[in-house]
Structure formats: C-alpha cells, structure tokens
Amino acid sequence: MVRLLIFVAALFLHSVSLAAELQVSVDRKSLFLDQTLVMSVVLRDGSAPAEFSPALADFDVLQRSSANQVSLINGAHSSSRSWEFVLAPKREGVLSVPAIEMGGQRSKALEIQVASRAASAGGQEQRPYFLRVEVSEAEPYVQQQIIYTMKLYQQQSIADGSVTEPVHADVQVERLGLDRSYVEQVDGREYSVLERKYALFPQRSGQIELPAITLRARIILGTRSNRFFAQDTQTVVVRGPAISLNVLPAPDKYSARWWLAAKALSATAVWQPEHAEVGEPLTLVMTITADGVLPAQIPELPDPQITGVRLYPDGSRAAKKAGATGIVSQRVSRWTIIPTRPGNITVEPFELTWWNVQRAEEEVAIIAVPVLSVSGLAVTEQSSPAATVENTVAEEQLTAEPALRVLPREGIGIWLRDPRTITVLISIIAFATLVIRRRRRRPLPLQTDEQLCSPDAAMVRLVEAVTRADIKVAREAMLDWGSGTFRRELRSLPELANQLADAEFAQLVSELDIMCYRDKGRWYGEPLLEKVKAYKAPHIISASKELLPALS
C-alpha cells in the first residue's frame, strides 16, 4: 500500500513538472514612433502550433525568428519553443500587445507607450531622420493631376531601405522622373534630403484618404572591433503623415460630354506636304498636347468633312512624357487625303472643350486647319479605284470588236485622253505613293514608356552612367533593363538581384544598391556593364509586383 501511494505521488509530481508554461515579454515598454521593440514568446513543455503569427493590430512585424530546445537533466525531460518578433509601432499613444493563447495557457496583455520625438521637442524636428509629404492641391477635380512630393530628411547614413508608394484603389499613381538629393536647414540643423515625386490622378469624386507612406531602413550605428570592423546597423521604421483629399466632381456648368481637366492645352493642324496636286496623296496631321493629363484622357477627334477629296482615316496614337513638373501627353491623329479636283481645300475648324484647372473655368481650343491650294486637272470621281478598274474593263469588253485591228498613231493620244483611263492611272499612282509614304512615316514626338524602358535603351543609359560614374542614373537604367529583360516591373535593385542566377552578377547589383546610400566613395561600374552585355535572359515566368520600391 505504501509503495502504491509513493508511485501515485511520483506520477503527480511528474505531471506537475510537465505542465505547460507560457511567457510573453518585451524589451521595452516606452519608445519613440521611429524606434522598434523586440517581443519574445516562450512556451515550455506545451504543444506548440506549426506556425505562429500573433494578431498585432498596432504594430508592424519587421522580423521574426524561432528556435526549439530539448533537454534531459537527471532523467527529467523538458522541451521549449521560442519566437522573437521585431515590432514597429504604427502610431503614437498607448498601444496594446494582446493576450496570447497557446498550449492551454494564456498570457497577459501588455501596454506600450509610444511618443513622437517632434512632440517631445516642442514641435521641432529633432530626429536623425524623418519624412515629410505634401500635395500640390488638396481639393482637386476628378482626374486632375496632383503632384505628391515625398522628402526624406536624414542625418545618419542609411545602409539600405525601401519606401512605400501613396497607393489607393481610386487613385492612379505615376512616378515622376529621378530622385533629387540636396541639403536643407531645418530648425538650425543640416539634413541631407532625398526628394521623390509622383503624379496622382483621382478617379472618383468625394473624400479620399491617401495612406501614410512608410520607410523601412537599416541605419548605420558605428563599428565594432570584435566583428572585424563591420558596421553595426539597426532596423528603423519612419512614417509620413496621411493626406486627405476632397475630390470635386465635374462642374455643372461644364458643357462637353467628355471631361478633360488640364493645366494647359494646345492643338495644331498641318498638311504634309504643304503643296498638293490632283490625285497625289497628302496627310492631315492634328496634334493635341495637354499638360497634366494621361494619354487616355485626350479624346479622339472625328473625321473631317471635306468635299472634292478621297479621305482615308489613319487612326490616332497617344504617348506621354513624365518630367519633374508633371506629365505631358499628346495625341496625334492622321488622315490620308487624295484630292480629286483643283481649287482650295477648306476644313471647318475643330473645337475641343476642356476645363482649365488653374483658372477653374471652361475653355474651348480651336483647331484651325490651314487652307490648302490644289493644282492640276479634275478627275472623275468613282466610288473606289477597284470599282473604276472593273467598270472600265467591263465597258471595253462590251464595245470590243471580235477581230484584231491596229490603231493608228494618233489613236494612242486619243486613248490617253480618255477620262476613265486617266482615273485608273492616277488611282494606281496614288495608292503606290500612299504605301511608300506610310513606310517613311516619322515617329511620334514623344516616346512611349515601352520604348523608353526597353533593354536596349536602358543599355545606352547604363553606358553613359558608367562613363560618368553616375550612381543614380545607373540604378534607374538597371531597373529599366531588368524590367524589360524579365518582363515584369522591378522596383528595387535587391529584387533584380534575386532574379539573377549568376551570383557574381547579383553581387555587383547589390553593391550598386549599397552605393546609392553612401555619401563618399567612387563607383566603378565597368564589371557590372560587362555582366549586362554578356547576360542571356532565360525563360521568364510572370511574377507579382513588389510593393516597396527601393530608395535611390
């Protein structure tokens, strides 16, 4: 009986020793908005899930790691599993780490106090790095261009980092040009500034809240001798303020059916060539240039109504060019015209209604077509050259004699003076000339994005960047080359490096990315250029876009 009691007691004590234990702790309970904290979760002698992701509404998880440990001491078996999370607060105030349930245990909720450095400094910026954002217009019209400017102020070197874009489901976002770097004084302190601009086009009226952009970066803290003088870094998260837009609808007094809100608009019409002959093709070219709109916003013009000519619509093409001040778009429309009688070709002026966002009023652009003088002899108009040929052949067959006859010499002149024959010859010559002119057509004044971002064009810019040791131009050229080569939009050099199977090539791309954030040192890009020239693209499989473009 005594032995049984001892055995039961041993079992009880053993079960107590194996009871699960859950511990949740943080390395700090008060921090600034641009700092991070580490949360540790340890479960001892309990059943842990295969994957564990705590629900943290007030924090972003920057890094995570896990570890398992099993021990046997004096016959006692124990096991533990631990997780470590690097967290970045999303806002100021008192934030909460909610209770965690695991292995039949429940931890206590934790409160974290988050403060702003600017608030603690009396409203003055005292941080080594911070973000500022601004928009050119807080109350734009729908589809009006808004210039969104992001500025990163820094006093410490950044090893690498990425920043989100002002993405919204109802806003079309276009990147504007290259980033600018300069020095600026803020509250008596000197900062290195990185400036980036976007063109935003709201697609609906009403209130639109642009999310706060976020910088995630590793900053260089110093060197440590026990790591062979390697730079010591720390992960930081910096957020800019959210922007609220009050988007206005098209005004009721706007009279046109097609809404076109632009900063400026101009239109021209020209004849090519400027001198015309009966039966010779010429081209009417109309160009609409609009500042602050996308190509799809410029409407297509209707076909001109012209008498005494044959008109063949040649369609229209649109392109855009992004600069530091915004996007300028063009639509070029063409018509091939063959005059059939001499005199003046007069075309009624085209009218294009648009909304001037600077003056907040409706304007009408008048596209005046120059009067063109046509010389030569009149041609009998037929429905088409093919019909003319068929009618001529049919009539000749009906009037032809069964016996062969020889025409006198003067008969040849009579045959050439036949209006129907002249019509056939002129039509054939006109169409042949039309084909030749189409092959010699000049390109549009603006290049499309596909032409600008092609691998060949990127290669030319990369050669120039290597020659001048221009890091920023080289970065943009490499991103354009990678996007064209791998047939997907690449927004950061680390993403491009991940696409490369050549380890040495990927290392050179990573070194270029690191050089973008150093203030000193010269970049030698010849090895990278040689790798680009020798690279052969493998079979490409489409992939999703990265949301965080790297800073330049």
VMD Tcl script that draws the C-alpha trace (Angstrom):
set ca {
  {0.00 0.00 0.00}
  {2.79 2.39 0.85}
  {4.54 1.64 -2.44}
  {1.35 2.40 -4.36}
  {0.98 5.77 -2.64}
  {4.60 6.62 -3.43}
  {4.08 5.68 -7.10}
  {0.92 7.84 -7.39}
  {2.69 10.78 -5.75}
  {5.61 10.43 -8.18}
  {3.24 10.45 -11.12}
  {1.52 13.54 -9.75}
  {4.79 15.40 -9.25}
  {5.94 14.39 -12.73}
  {2.73 15.69 -14.32}
  {3.11 18.97 -12.45}
  {6.66 19.31 -13.69}
  {5.45 18.79 -17.27}
  {2.68 21.40 -17.06}
  {2.90 23.94 -19.94}
  {4.29 27.39 -19.20}
  {3.82 30.44 -21.48}
  {5.88 33.64 -21.15}
  {5.44 36.80 -23.25}
  {7.82 39.73 -22.71}
  {9.09 42.89 -24.49}
  {12.47 44.55 -24.19}
  {10.92 48.00 -23.60}
  {7.52 49.43 -22.76}
  {8.13 53.02 -23.86}
  {9.70 54.16 -27.13}
  {9.52 56.76 -29.88}
  {7.48 56.32 -33.04}
  {10.58 55.69 -35.19}
  {12.02 53.03 -32.86}
  {11.40 49.28 -32.66}
  {10.92 46.79 -29.83}
  {11.52 43.07 -29.50}
  {8.75 40.75 -28.28}
  {9.72 37.28 -27.03}
  {7.29 34.36 -26.71}
  {8.44 31.19 -24.90}
  {6.35 28.01 -24.47}
  {7.78 25.31 -22.20}
  {6.51 21.73 -22.13}
  {3.49 22.51 -24.23}
  {2.05 21.67 -27.60}
  {3.04 24.48 -29.99}
  {1.44 25.14 -33.40}
  {3.46 24.54 -36.55}
  {3.19 28.23 -37.45}
  {2.61 31.11 -35.08}
  {1.71 34.67 -36.10}
  {0.30 36.85 -33.31}
  {-2.50 39.27 -34.14}
  {-0.89 42.68 -33.64}
  {-3.14 45.46 -34.93}
  {-0.97 48.30 -33.55}
  {2.40 47.05 -34.81}
  {4.16 46.03 -38.00}
  {6.22 42.85 -37.79}
  {9.61 43.61 -39.36}
  {11.47 40.41 -38.50}
  {10.65 37.06 -36.93}
  {12.65 34.03 -35.81}
  {12.00 30.80 -33.88}
  {14.01 28.14 -32.05}
  {13.44 24.74 -30.40}
  {15.25 23.35 -27.33}
  {15.10 19.88 -25.76}
  {16.93 18.95 -22.52}
  {17.27 15.85 -20.31}
  {18.60 16.55 -16.79}
  {18.74 13.79 -14.13}
  {16.19 11.79 -16.06}
  {13.81 14.76 -16.29}
  {12.77 15.55 -19.86}
  {11.83 19.11 -20.85}
  {11.27 20.98 -24.10}
  {10.67 24.58 -25.09}
  {9.95 26.57 -28.20}
  {10.59 30.30 -28.52}
  {9.71 33.03 -31.01}
  {11.19 36.51 -31.34}
  {9.48 39.38 -33.21}
  {10.86 42.82 -34.10}
  {7.90 45.22 -33.95}
  {7.43 48.77 -35.21}
  {4.57 50.88 -33.77}
  {2.05 52.21 -36.29}
  {1.00 55.33 -34.35}
  {1.54 57.38 -31.22}
  {-0.22 56.81 -27.93}
  {-0.82 53.77 -25.74}
  {-0.62 50.65 -27.89}
  {-1.57 47.13 -26.88}
  {0.07 43.74 -27.29}
  {-2.97 41.47 -26.90}
  {-3.06 38.32 -24.78}
  {-1.71 35.19 -26.47}
  {-3.21 31.70 -26.03}
  {-1.02 28.65 -26.64}
  {-0.58 25.17 -25.13}
  {-3.61 25.62 -22.93}
  {-2.09 28.76 -21.37}
  {-2.97 32.45 -21.76}
  {-0.62 35.40 -21.27}
  {-1.47 38.89 -20.06}
  {-1.99 41.82 -22.40}
  {0.85 44.38 -22.43}
  {0.63 48.15 -22.86}
  {3.30 50.05 -24.80}
  {3.72 53.84 -24.60}
  {4.71 55.41 -27.96}
  {5.69 59.07 -28.20}
  {6.70 61.43 -31.01}
  {10.15 62.99 -30.95}
  {8.76 66.17 -32.50}
  {6.16 66.46 -29.74}
  {8.77 65.87 -27.04}
  {10.97 68.58 -28.59}
  {8.26 71.25 -28.53}
  {7.18 70.78 -32.13}
  {10.66 70.96 -33.65}
  {12.11 68.07 -35.58}
  {14.95 66.57 -33.53}
  {15.13 63.16 -35.16}
  {18.12 61.95 -37.16}
  {15.67 61.01 -39.94}
  {12.02 61.84 -40.72}
  {9.58 62.04 -43.63}
  {7.58 64.97 -44.94}
  {4.91 64.78 -47.65}
  {2.88 67.42 -49.43}
  {0.43 67.67 -52.33}
  {0.04 70.46 -54.86}
  {-3.76 70.54 -54.47}
  {-5.88 69.37 -51.52}
  {-9.20 69.94 -53.35}
  {-8.65 68.77 -56.93}
  {-11.22 67.97 -59.57}
  {-11.77 64.36 -60.52}
  {-8.98 63.15 -62.88}
  {-6.97 66.30 -62.20}
  {-3.24 65.81 -61.78}
  {-1.88 66.20 -58.23}
  {1.85 66.42 -57.57}
  {2.71 64.34 -54.48}
  {6.15 65.14 -53.05}
  {7.94 62.93 -50.52}
  {11.06 64.21 -48.73}
  {13.30 62.02 -46.58}
  {15.45 64.02 -44.16}
  {18.44 62.19 -42.70}
  {21.48 62.95 -40.60}
  {22.67 59.36 -40.32}
  {23.75 57.08 -43.14}
  {21.24 54.50 -44.36}
  {22.65 51.11 -45.33}
  {19.62 50.13 -47.37}
  {15.90 50.74 -47.29}
  {12.64 50.97 -49.17}
  {9.66 53.28 -49.07}
  {6.04 52.55 -49.93}
  {4.07 54.50 -52.54}
  {0.89 56.54 -51.93}
  {-1.27 53.69 -53.24}
  {-5.07 53.95 -53.25}
  {-7.68 51.91 -55.11}
  {-9.31 55.06 -56.57}
  {-6.10 56.89 -57.48}
  {-3.80 56.26 -60.43}
  {-0.15 56.80 -59.47}
  {2.67 57.71 -61.89}
  {6.33 58.10 -60.86}
  {7.87 61.43 -61.98}
  {11.48 61.44 -63.10}
  {14.51 60.64 -60.97}
  {15.00 61.35 -57.28}
  {16.74 64.58 -56.22}
  {19.34 64.93 -53.47}
  {20.24 68.17 -51.75}
  {20.98 69.71 -48.34}
  {18.42 71.71 -46.33}
  {18.39 73.50 -42.98}
  {15.59 72.52 -40.58}
  {15.38 74.26 -37.18}
  {19.03 75.19 -37.40}
  {20.16 71.66 -38.23}
  {21.55 70.49 -41.56}
  {19.90 67.50 -43.21}
  {20.58 65.51 -46.35}
  {17.29 65.39 -48.27}
  {16.10 62.78 -50.76}
  {13.10 64.05 -52.77}
  {10.74 61.88 -54.82}
  {7.66 62.98 -56.75}
  {4.54 61.25 -58.02}
  {1.63 62.34 -60.22}
  {-1.71 61.28 -58.76}
  {-4.98 61.15 -60.71}
  {-8.10 60.58 -58.54}
  {-10.68 58.57 -60.46}
  {-13.75 59.46 -58.40}
  {-15.11 62.44 -56.52}
  {-15.51 62.58 -52.75}
  {-13.18 62.13 -49.80}
  {-10.02 60.09 -50.47}
  {-7.55 59.28 -47.71}
  {-4.04 58.65 -49.02}
  {-2.27 56.23 -46.67}
  {0.87 57.23 -44.82}
  {4.00 56.17 -46.69}
  {6.48 54.11 -44.68}
  {10.26 53.96 -44.81}
  {11.87 50.74 -43.65}
  {15.64 51.00 -43.49}
  {18.77 49.84 -41.77}
  {20.78 52.70 -40.30}
  {24.49 52.55 -39.59}
  {25.24 52.97 -35.89}
  {29.03 52.60 -35.91}
  {31.76 49.92 -35.98}
  {32.62 47.11 -33.62}
  {36.14 45.70 -33.47}
  {35.01 42.20 -32.46}
  {33.22 41.91 -35.80}
  {36.32 42.81 -37.83}
  {35.23 46.46 -38.01}
  {31.91 45.59 -39.64}
  {29.29 48.31 -39.50}
  {26.68 47.90 -36.80}
  {23.17 48.56 -38.10}
  {19.67 48.89 -36.68}
  {16.30 48.44 -38.38}
  {14.07 51.52 -38.20}
  {10.63 52.41 -39.48}
  {9.73 56.00 -40.34}
  {6.22 57.03 -41.36}
  {4.99 60.15 -43.09}
  {1.60 61.70 -42.42}
  {-1.54 60.57 -44.23}
  {-3.04 63.02 -46.73}
  {-6.75 63.72 -47.09}
  {-8.10 64.81 -50.50}
  {-11.50 66.36 -51.13}
  {-12.03 65.49 -54.80}
  {-14.55 67.71 -56.60}
  {-16.81 66.39 -59.38}
  {-17.02 67.96 -62.83}
  {-18.80 71.35 -62.51}
  {-22.43 71.55 -63.58}
  {-21.61 74.41 -65.94}
  {-19.22 72.24 -67.93}
  {-20.92 71.81 -71.32}
  {-18.99 69.00 -73.04}
  {-19.74 65.30 -72.68}
  {-16.04 64.39 -72.47}
  {-14.48 65.56 -69.19}
  {-10.94 66.86 -69.71}
  {-9.26 68.66 -66.79}
  {-5.82 70.00 -67.72}
  {-3.29 72.58 -66.63}
  {-2.76 73.76 -70.21}
  {-3.81 72.56 -73.67}
  {-2.76 73.38 -77.21}
  {-3.58 71.90 -80.62}
  {-2.16 72.26 -84.13}
  {-3.09 71.05 -87.62}
  {-0.65 70.80 -90.53}
  {-0.62 69.45 -94.06}
  {2.17 67.15 -95.20}
  {3.26 68.23 -97.77}
  {2.09 71.82 -97.94}
  {1.61 71.72 -101.73}
  {-0.99 69.45 -103.33}
  {-1.66 68.07 -106.82}
  {-4.81 66.36 -108.03}
  {-4.50 62.61 -107.46}
  {-1.42 62.86 -105.22}
  {-1.90 61.77 -101.59}
  {-1.21 64.09 -98.71}
  {-1.63 63.78 -94.95}
  {-3.54 65.94 -92.50}
  {-1.88 65.72 -89.04}
  {-3.57 67.06 -85.90}
  {-1.66 67.11 -82.61}
  {-3.22 67.78 -79.20}
  {-0.82 68.47 -76.32}
  {-2.19 68.56 -72.77}
  {-0.28 69.34 -69.59}
  {-1.34 67.39 -66.52}
  {-3.36 64.58 -68.11}
  {-2.83 60.96 -69.07}
  {-2.94 59.93 -72.77}
  {-6.25 58.10 -72.35}
  {-7.91 61.32 -71.16}
  {-7.40 63.10 -74.51}
  {-10.38 62.32 -76.77}
  {-10.08 61.17 -80.38}
  {-11.14 63.70 -83.00}
  {-13.90 62.90 -85.53}
  {-13.09 62.59 -89.23}
  {-13.03 65.96 -91.02}
  {-15.80 66.64 -93.56}
  {-14.07 67.62 -96.83}
  {-15.55 67.75 -100.33}
  {-13.62 67.07 -103.52}
  {-11.26 64.53 -101.95}
  {-10.98 60.88 -101.05}
  {-10.37 60.52 -97.28}
  {-8.76 57.53 -95.56}
  {-8.62 57.66 -91.70}
  {-5.22 56.58 -90.41}
  {-6.16 56.39 -86.69}
  {-4.51 58.13 -83.75}
  {-1.76 57.33 -81.30}
  {-1.07 58.74 -77.85}
  {2.07 58.98 -75.72}
  {3.20 60.65 -72.52}
  {6.34 62.14 -71.05}
  {6.93 62.36 -67.29}
  {9.01 65.27 -66.03}
  {9.73 66.94 -62.71}
  {6.67 69.20 -63.05}
  {4.21 66.51 -64.10}
  {3.01 64.51 -67.07}
  {2.57 65.95 -70.56}
  {0.54 63.84 -73.01}
  {0.00 64.04 -76.75}
  {-2.49 62.52 -79.16}
  {-1.59 62.59 -82.86}
  {-4.35 61.89 -85.40}
  {-3.73 61.39 -89.13}
  {-5.85 61.25 -92.27}
  {-4.61 60.46 -95.77}
  {-6.38 62.61 -98.38}
  {-6.31 62.37 -102.20}
  {-7.67 65.48 -103.99}
  {-9.88 64.78 -107.00}
  {-10.24 68.34 -108.32}
  {-8.26 71.56 -108.27}
  {-9.04 74.52 -106.04}
  {-8.83 75.19 -102.31}
  {-9.37 72.55 -99.64}
  {-11.18 74.17 -96.73}
  {-11.81 72.31 -93.49}
  {-14.11 73.54 -90.76}
  {-12.20 74.27 -87.53}
  {-12.32 71.61 -84.82}
  {-13.45 72.58 -81.33}
  {-12.19 70.80 -78.21}
  {-13.76 71.76 -74.88}
  {-11.65 71.36 -71.75}
  {-11.52 72.55 -68.14}
  {-8.68 74.85 -67.12}
  {-7.85 73.78 -63.55}
  {-5.70 76.87 -62.96}
  {-8.48 79.31 -63.84}
  {-11.32 76.99 -62.76}
  {-13.25 77.72 -65.93}
  {-14.25 76.06 -69.18}
  {-12.25 76.82 -72.31}
  {-12.56 75.83 -75.95}
  {-9.49 75.08 -78.05}
  {-9.98 75.94 -81.73}
  {-8.00 73.74 -84.11}
  {-7.78 75.75 -87.33}
  {-6.79 73.77 -90.43}
  {-4.85 75.84 -92.99}
  {-6.45 76.31 -96.41}
  {-4.64 74.16 -98.96}
  {-4.47 75.04 -102.67}
  {-4.70 72.08 -105.10}
  {-3.47 72.35 -108.66}
  {-3.96 70.02 -111.63}
  {-6.84 68.68 -113.75}
  {-10.10 67.44 -112.32}
  {-10.60 63.68 -112.02}
  {-13.93 61.92 -112.48}
  {-14.83 60.63 -109.03}
  {-15.62 56.95 -108.64}
  {-16.67 55.02 -105.58}
  {-13.27 53.35 -105.40}
  {-10.24 52.69 -107.64}
  {-11.12 48.99 -107.79}
  {-14.65 49.80 -108.99}
  {-13.19 52.14 -111.59}
  {-10.99 49.39 -112.97}
  {-13.87 46.90 -113.09}
  {-16.21 49.35 -114.84}
  {-13.57 50.29 -117.39}
  {-12.77 46.67 -118.22}
  {-16.45 45.75 -118.47}
  {-17.19 48.64 -120.83}
  {-14.19 47.79 -123.03}
  {-15.31 44.15 -123.23}
  {-18.81 45.16 -124.33}
  {-17.53 47.52 -127.04}
  {-14.59 45.43 -128.23}
  {-14.65 44.06 -131.82}
  {-14.05 40.35 -132.37}
  {-11.32 40.91 -134.97}
  {-7.88 42.28 -134.26}
  {-7.12 45.77 -135.51}
  {-4.10 48.04 -135.48}
  {-4.55 51.52 -134.00}
  {-3.09 54.44 -135.89}
  {-0.52 56.58 -134.09}
  {-2.99 59.33 -133.37}
  {-5.23 56.70 -131.68}
  {-2.76 56.38 -128.85}
  {-3.17 60.02 -127.95}
  {-6.95 59.60 -128.01}
  {-6.65 56.63 -125.60}
  {-4.53 58.65 -123.14}
  {-7.07 61.47 -123.22}
  {-9.86 59.13 -122.11}
  {-11.01 60.36 -118.62}
  {-11.69 56.82 -117.41}
  {-8.18 55.67 -118.27}
  {-6.66 58.72 -116.59}
  {-8.67 57.92 -113.45}
  {-7.27 54.37 -113.32}
  {-3.68 55.54 -113.78}
  {-3.95 58.31 -111.18}
  {-5.54 55.93 -108.66}
  {-2.76 53.38 -109.10}
  {-0.08 56.05 -108.71}
  {-1.86 57.49 -105.65}
  {-2.04 54.18 -103.84}
  {1.58 53.35 -104.60}
  {2.66 56.72 -103.24}
  {0.47 56.18 -100.16}
  {2.20 52.89 -99.36}
  {5.63 54.49 -99.72}
  {4.68 57.43 -97.50}
  {3.34 55.16 -94.76}
  {6.64 53.31 -94.69}
  {8.53 56.58 -94.34}
  {6.28 58.00 -91.63}
  {8.06 59.96 -88.97}
  {7.77 58.78 -85.32}
  {5.65 60.49 -82.71}
  {7.23 63.47 -80.93}
  {7.05 61.59 -77.62}
  {8.30 58.09 -76.95}
  {6.10 55.60 -75.19}
  {7.05 54.04 -71.85}
  {7.81 50.71 -73.56}
  {10.34 52.43 -75.87}
  {11.99 54.34 -73.02}
  {12.22 51.25 -70.76}
  {13.40 48.75 -73.38}
  {16.60 46.79 -72.56}
  {18.43 48.42 -75.49}
  {17.54 51.96 -74.38}
  {18.46 51.07 -70.78}
  {21.81 49.73 -72.01}
  {22.61 53.08 -73.67}
  {21.83 54.96 -70.45}
  {23.87 52.48 -68.41}
  {26.93 53.03 -70.63}
  {26.61 56.79 -70.11}
  {26.15 56.33 -66.36}
  {29.26 54.13 -66.09}
  {31.28 56.66 -68.07}
  {30.23 59.49 -65.70}
  {30.17 57.26 -62.58}
  {26.57 58.42 -62.04}
  {25.11 56.01 -59.49}
  {21.52 57.22 -59.58}
  {21.24 57.11 -63.38}
  {22.84 53.66 -63.32}
  {20.25 52.46 -60.80}
  {17.34 53.63 -62.97}
  {18.95 52.13 -66.07}
  {19.42 48.77 -64.33}
  {15.78 48.74 -63.17}
  {14.59 49.50 -66.71}
  {16.92 46.83 -68.11}
  {15.69 44.27 -65.60}
  {12.02 45.14 -66.16}
  {12.41 44.71 -69.91}
  {14.58 41.60 -69.69}
  {12.42 39.71 -67.17}
  {9.10 41.12 -68.50}
  {7.90 42.34 -65.11}
  {8.15 45.65 -63.29}
  {11.14 45.63 -60.93}
  {11.15 48.42 -58.36}
  {14.30 47.71 -56.37}
  {17.82 46.50 -57.05}
  {17.57 43.71 -54.42}
  {14.56 42.40 -56.34}
  {16.60 42.48 -59.55}
  {19.46 40.64 -57.81}
  {17.06 37.88 -56.76}
  {16.17 37.32 -60.43}
  {19.78 36.68 -61.45}
  {21.15 33.15 -61.41}
  {24.72 34.48 -61.72}
  {25.95 35.01 -58.13}
  {28.71 37.42 -59.20}
  {26.22 39.45 -61.27}
  {23.81 39.60 -58.32}
  {26.64 40.74 -56.03}
  {27.52 43.62 -58.39}
  {23.86 44.71 -58.44}
  {23.76 44.59 -54.61}
  {26.94 46.69 -54.40}
  {25.35 49.31 -56.67}
  {22.31 49.36 -54.34}
  {24.57 49.94 -51.31}
  {26.49 52.72 -53.10}
  {23.22 54.61 -53.61}
  {23.15 55.37 -49.87}
  {26.77 56.28 -49.29}
  {27.91 59.87 -49.23}
  {31.55 59.09 -50.12}
  {33.40 56.82 -52.48}
  {33.53 56.44 -56.24}
  {31.59 53.75 -58.05}
  {33.29 51.74 -60.78}
  {30.61 50.20 -62.95}
  {32.71 48.54 -65.69}
  {32.34 44.99 -64.24}
  {28.57 45.44 -63.95}
  {28.36 46.74 -67.53}
  {30.26 43.71 -68.82}
  {27.86 41.39 -66.99}
  {24.85 43.16 -68.53}
  {26.31 42.92 -72.03}
  {27.03 39.19 -71.65}
  {23.77 38.25 -69.95}
  {21.35 35.93 -71.76}
  {17.80 36.05 -70.42}
  {16.31 32.65 -69.52}
  {12.66 31.66 -69.99}
  {10.65 34.19 -67.98}
  {7.71 33.30 -65.74}
  {5.49 36.25 -64.79}
  {5.54 37.23 -61.11}
  {3.74 39.67 -58.87}
  {4.95 43.21 -58.38}
  {6.85 44.30 -55.31}
  {5.06 46.94 -53.29}
  {8.16 48.63 -51.87}
  {10.48 50.32 -54.42}
  {14.00 50.83 -53.09}
  {15.22 54.32 -52.32}
  {17.76 55.84 -54.65}
}
mol new
graphics top color blue
foreach p $ca { graphics top sphere $p radius 0.5 }
foreach p [lrange $ca 0 end-1] q [lrange $ca 1 end] { graphics top cylinder $p $q radius 0.2 }
display resetview
